[in-house]
Amino acid sequence: MQIYRFDTPTLAGLRRHEAPIPRPQRGELLLRVRAVALNYRDLALLEGGLLQPRLKGAVPTSDAAAEVVEVGEEVDDFTPGERVIGLFHPRWLGGPKRRERAIGSYGYDRDGWLAEYKVVPREAVVRLPAELSDEQGATLPCAAVTAWNAVSGVGPGQTVLTLGSGGVSVFALQYAKAMGARVIATTSSAAKAERLRALGADAVINYREVPAWAEQVKALTAGQGVERVVEVGGPATIGQSLQAVAFHGEVVLVGFLGEAGAPLDYFELMGAGASLRSTNVGDRPMLEACVQATASAGIAPVIDRVFAFDEARAAFEHLASGRHFGKVVVRVGA
């Protein structure tokens, strides 16, 4: 079979290799990978900043949709031909968030999904409903579950602020609207603003034209601020997010699109009167709930572009360019 590995920690170092097709052991599934979705995390692991991969030369990517080809001994809950998607945290099957349950994440300390075949424990996948294509299903394990986690509990009469038009932010917009909430989004271009409005955003702020966008968020909420901020920017945006959130609202820390930014002032944090919550994607029940909600509500994951398997490096380069809107996907199977 064909797999990709980062022979060197650069985009140019992503190369194809031949490898034997693995065989499933007791309790395992042999999967034919159909589609893989990329995340900013995949690039951050290459840059070697806050995320330092423990496995050198790993097969990248954490998110995929696949078809069951063969089952190992004592597997009676999956059959060949079924479609599945993998858990972002294959060991976090439920229960509270604990550090040890994040061990063994794909592309970090075990090989990821950018391969034609993969063997995984049967507990590490969930079924993909017929309403969702392979490409759509591949986008769900990280970005969709993170967004689902981030906006959980919001509803009519509340306002959610999303930042940008990456995978998590677009999913958060879609889920928040499905829950009946109002959504204010930020973006960098008029073209992306139109697409965000088409997805249901009630107001869009161009942060290049309005650098102090928190003031406009307050103006759009009668001076109160938003009940929930889905914070994906990190150090560069957290200060504005704290100004935009309502007193007793919540800023959900999802990730970082850069490490540069002004130091966070303790009294600014305290004065915001809001709570901060750090997400770590989610567990298996959360993935199942997210998948079911996506299918039953008719939410179509937004895919910017689908690349062929032999165009995998170009897919990473497209993600790195920041020109994408929604998710970037690599089609693995025919």
ABEGO torsion letter per residue (X at the ends): XBBBBBABBBAAABBBBBBBBBBBBBGBBBBBBABBBBBAAAAAAAAGBABBBABBGBBBEABBBBBBABBBBGBAABBBGBBBBBBABAABAEEBBBAAAABGBBGAABBBABBABBBBBAAABBBBBAABBAAAAAAAAAAAAAAAAAABGBBBGBBBBBBEABAAAAAAAAAAAAAGBBBBBBBABAAAAAAAAAAGBABBBBAAABABAAAAAAAAAGGAEBABBBBAAEAAAAAAAAAABBBGBBBBBABBAEABEBBBBAAAAAAAGBBBBBBBEEBAAAAAAAAAAAAAAGBBBBBABBBBAAAAAAAAAAAAAGABBEBBBBBABX
